């Protein structure tokens, strides 16, 4: 196993969650029961979005593994609202974990996670989609935001 084998989004999410837990040990309690419930809700929402996006990609018979060439472009369903619903789900899981842990000082980890995912994975994936699908990707990108929402 090489470093490239573990340089995958779930590893980065796990690392950020461990960092959030460590920060929670020194972070003042701020969110309380509301944060715990909201955090659990965001965790569940993230898992549901992730499962739905993975299912859509499986139905399209394309890869969910970063740095592999896609065999299809998925632009409907969850992908009509986010070009990266799995990464969006990861971010929701991280936010949920931070709220659940009541770790207000860990909130900047969300920004570092988003930056890391964009620079290490999304840009490369978008380049691969552009090469493979050209105008179809461009049209989808012009209508759908990278993280969430329609343009």
N, C-alpha and C positions, 0 to 999 in steps of 0.2 A: 504494500500500500504506500502510495506517495502522498505528498501534500496536496497535489492536484485532485486526488481522489476524495479528500475531505473538504476541499474548497468548493462546497456546495451550499446553497441557501439554508437547508435545515441545520447544518453545522453552525453557520453564522447566527441563526435564530437561537439555537441552544446556547451559544456563547453569550449572546446578549441577555438571554433570560437568566443565566448564571450570574452575569454582572449585575442585573437588576436585583437578584436575590442578595448578593453581597452588599450592594448599596442600601438595600432595605434594612440591613443590620444597623446602619448609622443614620438612616433617614427618619425625620420626625413623622409621627402618625398624623395624617391629614385627612385621608379619604374615609376611614372607618368602614362601617357596614355598607354604606352606599358604594364605596369603592370596591369592596369585596364582591357585592352582587353585580355591579357594572362590569367588573373585571371578568367574572365568570361568564356573564352574558357575551362579552366580546370574544372570549376564548371559544365559546360554542359557535358564535357567528363566524369566526375565522375558520374553524374546522368545517363548518357546513359549506362555506364558500370554497374552501380548498377542495373538499370532496366533490362538489359540483363541477368545478373547473377541471379537475383531473378526469372525471367521468366524461365531460365533453371532449377533452383531448383524446381520451381512449376511444370514444365513438368515432372520432375523426381519424383514428389510427396514426396519430402523430406523437412525437416524444414529449415528455414532460421534463426530461433531463437536460439541464443547461449544457451548452457547448456542443450539442448534437444538432445536426441539420434537420429542420422540420420537413415532414412529408405533406403536410396540409396546413392551411391557415384557418383558424377558428375565429369567426367574427360575430357569432350570434350568441344568444343566451347571456351568460355572465360576461362574455367577451365583448358584448355590445356596450357594456357599461364600464369596463376596465380592460385595457390591453394586457394587464398583468394581474388577473384576479388571484393567482396563487401567492404572488408577492404581497398583494394587498391583504390577503388572509394572514400571511406571516406577520405583517405590521399590526394587524388587529390582535393577533395572539400576543404579540409583545406588549402592546398597550394594555391588553387585558391582564397580562401577568403583572405588569407594574402596578396597576390599580389594585389587583387582588393582594399583592404583597404590601400595599400601602407605602410605596417607595417613591415619594414625590421627587427626590433628588435623582432618580433614575430616568425621569422623563426625557432628558437629552439623548438617551440611548436610542430613542425612536428615530431621531434625526440622523444619528450616525448609522443606524441600520438601513434607513432609506437611501442615504448617500452611498453606502457600501454596495447595496443591491443594484442601484442604478449604474454605478461605475464598473462593478465586477461582472454583472450578468445582463442587465437589461440592454445596455448599449450594444453589446455583442449579439444578443438575440435579435434586436431590431435590425442590425446589419445583415444577419442571416436571412431574416424574413424579407428584407428589401431585395437581396440577391435572388432568393427563391421565387418571390411572388410580385416583385416590382410594383406596378400600378395598383394592384389589389391591396397590398400593404399600405401604400401611400393613401389610398382612399379611406381605408379603415382608420389609419392614424389621423387623418384630417377630421374624422367624425368622433373618435373615441379618445379620451385622455389616457395618459400613461397609467395613472393610478386609479382615478375614479371620475366618472361623469362623461356626459356627451358634450361635444362642442357645439 
